[in-house]
């Protein structure tokens, strides 16, 4: 089931608008706008409009991001820049 944006833009200024305008092509039903909007809030866009950074929600209070300019796009802690794999490896060895 494909979805399309009726606005066609996804820059910061139109981010919320784009999320609300997503519809399923086949029958015109709106996608879960609140869910899509919440997900899109995790994306940081560059000046050119392309996605630049994604904040991963599954790590609770730890702020973990994916940014292709950092650690070859592997997950890192936003504050400090340590690789997530390295931190998890320390916990696994200690257990």
C-alpha positions in Angstrom: 0.0 0.0 0.0 1.8 3.1 -1.2 1.4 6.5 0.5 2.2 9.9 -1.1 2.5 13.4 0.1 0.1 15.8 -1.5 2.4 18.7 -0.7 5.5 17.2 -2.2 7.9 18.9 0.2 9.5 17.7 3.4 11.6 20.6 4.6 11.5 21.9 8.2 8.9 24.5 7.6 6.5 22.0 6.0 7.4 19.0 8.1 4.2 19.0 10.1 2.1 19.9 7.1 3.6 17.1 5.0 2.9 14.5 7.8 -0.7 15.6 7.9 -1.1 15.4 4.1 0.0 11.8 3.7 -2.8 9.7 2.1 -3.0 6.2 0.8 -3.2 6.4 -3.0 -5.6 3.5 -3.5 -8.6 4.8 -1.4 -7.6 8.3 -0.3 -7.6 7.4 3.4 -5.2 9.5 5.6 -2.3 7.8 7.2 -1.9 7.9 11.0 -0.9 11.6 10.9 0.1 11.8 14.6 2.3 8.7 14.3 4.0 9.9 11.2 4.4 13.4 12.6 6.0 12.1 15.8 8.4 10.0 13.7 9.3 12.9 11.4 10.2 15.0 14.5 13.2 12.7 15.1 14.7 13.7 11.8 17.0 16.6 11.4 17.1 18.1 8.0 20.1 19.9 6.3 19.8 23.3 4.6 19.3 21.4 1.3 16.2 19.7 2.6 17.8 16.2 2.8 17.7 14.2 6.0 20.9 14.7 7.9 20.4 13.0 11.3 18.0 10.6 12.9 17.4 10.3 16.7 16.8 6.7 17.7 13.9 6.3 20.2 14.5 2.8 21.5 17.3 3.7 23.9 15.2 5.5 26.5 17.0 8.3 28.3 20.2 7.9 26.3 20.3 10.2 23.3 21.4 8.0 20.4 21.7 9.3 16.9 22.6 8.1 13.4 24.5 10.6 11.3 26.4 9.6 8.2 29.1 12.1 9.0 29.8 10.4 12.4 31.2 6.9 12.8 30.3 6.0 9.2 26.6 6.3 10.0 26.6 3.8 12.9 24.7 4.7 16.1 26.6 7.0 18.5 25.7 8.9 21.7 24.7 12.4 20.8 26.6 13.8 23.8 30.2 12.6 23.7 30.1 10.7 20.3 30.9 7.3 21.7 29.8 4.4 19.5 26.8 2.6 20.8 28.4 -0.8 19.9 31.4 0.0 22.0 29.2 0.9 25.1 27.1 -2.2 24.7 30.2 -4.4 24.3 31.4 -3.2 27.7 28.1 -4.2 29.3 28.1 -7.6 27.6 31.6 -8.4 28.8 30.8 -7.4 32.3 27.8 -9.6 32.5 
